Amino acid sequence: MAKKVLIIGGGAYGLAAGTYLAMNGFDTEIYEMHNLPGGVCTCWSRKGYTFDFCIHWLMGSSPGKSLYNVWTELGAVQGRKMIESDIYLKWENREGDTYTIYTDPEKLRQEMYRLGPDDKRIINQFIKGIIAFSKFDIPARKEDESFGLMFKMMGIMPKFIKWGGMAIGKFANKFKSPVLRQFFNDIYGVGAMEETSSLGIFFMLGFMAAKSNGYPVGGSLKFAQAIEATFRKNGGKVFYNHKVDRIIVEDGRAVGIIVNGKEIRGDYVISAADGYTTLNKMLEGKYSHPKYDTAFREWKTFPSLVYVSLGLARKFENMPSSFSFAAKNPLVTEDGKLTVSQVFIRLFNTDDSMAPAGKTASTAMISTFGYEYWVNLKKNDKSKYEAEKKRIADWIIDECERYFGDFKSKVEVVDVATPDTIIRYTGNWHGSYEGWLPTRKSMMTNLPSKLPGLENFYIFGQWSSPGGGLPPAGMGGRKLAQEICKREKIRFTVK
Ligand SMILES: Cc1cc2nc3c(=O)[nH]c(=O)nc-3n(C[C@H](O)[C@H](O)[C@H](O)COP(=O)(O)OP(=O)(O)OC[C@H]3O[C@@H](n4cnc5c(N)ncnc54)[C@H](O)[C@@H]3O)c2cc1C
């Protein structure tokens, strides 16, 4: 009889692992507390507009990179148009200096020379790094490993060590140009510059230069739903509106889960839900690993978000899709603890499926570590919570009116999510949107998927993959399924 695998959480990681296990004949069930697949990889609809939460860039979005093969196996990219933009971001500071981050390295070099004529040495190192990463590939599957790839990997190692070990703040300060220095200090938002590794930028721009780090038309939810469809096609079952309370452990083995007071038994349990909840609630703090203890005690997470979605009754043709510009009047919120002086906004102007004809969906992100403020405000003063959401949306709209023009009068839908919303829908610790920040410390640590003293259990998700993101969901889900196949002496196959 097929062995039964119970997966907690139907986010990208749970879906990917589940799909590969279902392909290999496991009786695989996903228990998801929300009524949709995807977790944070999601969208929501309001009055004809679709607002996207997640995918700004999908590594391996187009052929030529090993990750693309994984997305293909998962059924996530077939028939889906990918937008591989020429411009990643248009940035502007308070003084009106602009910096366009082109995805073509040579264009980017010229743009950086314009801003930092005295910085040619570091600019050339930066561009050289991007070009190297554009040629580099991560072997997402064993089948894609080749002598050539291994050679490239060895070649890029010194860059890995150099940029991986350098905090983005330190990198920023290498520029004499105040504009470039400011940009790189600004890129990840609140207070993370001294710790966040520079490596992520090279991966992102490198894969963009290779035209394999795009946005999937239709957005994040469609991407997740496509994987869910592959999961179901292979016999997997998903139970929505099923919140798992506890993992049942007997004689040091995970043997089931408790959902809505009901006991469900299985041969393996995988938690692809929030890491803190898994260890401290579902496992009641009885099992952990010293590396997780350190991480939850000491590591920095990605922030949470106030997320403003706007439906606009106009088009934004022939314009970039992402902007970051200095606010004329910085926003002060969270009882004075958070000042926001930069507006980061995305226009879904290249994806007609996100808005009614002639209109545009847009989203603006405000990073915050003040999740408690939002949780408490919602609990203790609902009307002030609503008023604060409105005030922030009004601020974004006013700033966009000044920046774009012809904006305010075109707003016909406003939707504001807060850290409280993220916690409510996904349970993510502190409302973090992507788990652990890729710092020098976290990047050097391999968080285990197995916990000492607990058999037949795996923890898998953005909380076990520092830096989070979708690539480790696909690659790691495949690896995890291979590991379980090996234990069960099943030859791993992809259908
Ligand atoms: C704004 C934003 C932008 C991003 N941009 C990108 C990008 O451009 N590129 C990229 O690669 N990545 C991006 N990411 C990151 C990426 O989306 C995440 O790292 C990844 O989707 C996390 O997947 P996960 O399955 O680990 O977690 P989640 O998506 O949080 O899924 C966990 C699931 O578990 C469920 N769950 C929790 N508790 C329980 C319970 N008790 N019982 C049952 N179910 C439970 C939750 O409802 C959720 O569905 C972005 C994320 C956000 C939010």
The ligand as a Gaussian input file, in Angstrom:
#p B3LYP/6-31G(d) Opt

LIG

0 1
 C        5.523000      40.752000      -1.092000
 C        6.314000      39.550000      -1.448000
 C        7.160000      39.580000      -2.533000
 C        7.904000      38.451000      -2.874000
 N        8.633000      38.476000      -4.011000
 C        9.249000      37.343000      -4.429000
 C        9.876000      37.279000      -5.699000
 O        9.847000      38.231000      -6.457000
 N       10.513000      36.121000      -6.057000
 C       10.550000      35.029000      -5.240000
 O       11.125000      34.007000      -5.620000
 N        9.951000      35.066000      -4.025000
 C        9.303000      36.183000      -3.602000
 N        8.673000      36.221000      -2.401000
 C        8.926000      35.133000      -1.443000
 C        8.184000      33.863000      -1.683000
 O        6.891000      34.154000      -2.123000
 C        8.117000      33.068000      -0.381000
 O        9.423000      32.890000       0.152000
 C        7.492000      31.703000      -0.561000
 O        6.322000      31.791000      -1.354000
 C        7.166000      31.128000       0.816000
 O        6.523000      29.907000       0.674000
 P        6.214000      28.965000       1.923000
 O        5.433000      27.844000       1.375000
 O        7.453000      28.653000       2.669000
 O        5.397000      29.856000       2.953000
 P        3.907000      30.438000       2.893000
 O        3.630000      31.023000       1.577000
 O        3.762000      31.298000       4.087000
 O        2.998000      29.151000       3.020000
 C        2.760000      28.540000       4.247000
 C        1.331000      28.038000       4.183000
 O        1.049000      27.357000       5.393000
 C       -0.268000      27.661000       5.784000
 N       -0.375000      27.414000       7.212000
 C        0.224000      28.098000       8.214000
 N       -0.125000      27.564000       9.409000
 C       -0.957000      26.524000       9.142000
 C       -1.648000      25.593000       9.943000
 N       -1.563000      25.624000      11.271000
 N       -2.421000      24.653000       9.342000
 C       -2.544000      24.610000       7.978000
 N       -1.920000      25.503000       7.168000
 C       -1.130000      26.434000       7.742000
 C       -0.432000      29.110000       5.407000
 O       -1.791000      29.458000       5.292000
 C        0.315000      29.165000       4.075000
 O       -0.533000      28.908000       2.996000
 C        7.864000      37.298000      -2.063000
 C        6.998000      37.255000      -0.982000
 C        6.201000      38.362000      -0.693000
 C        5.205000      38.273000       0.395000

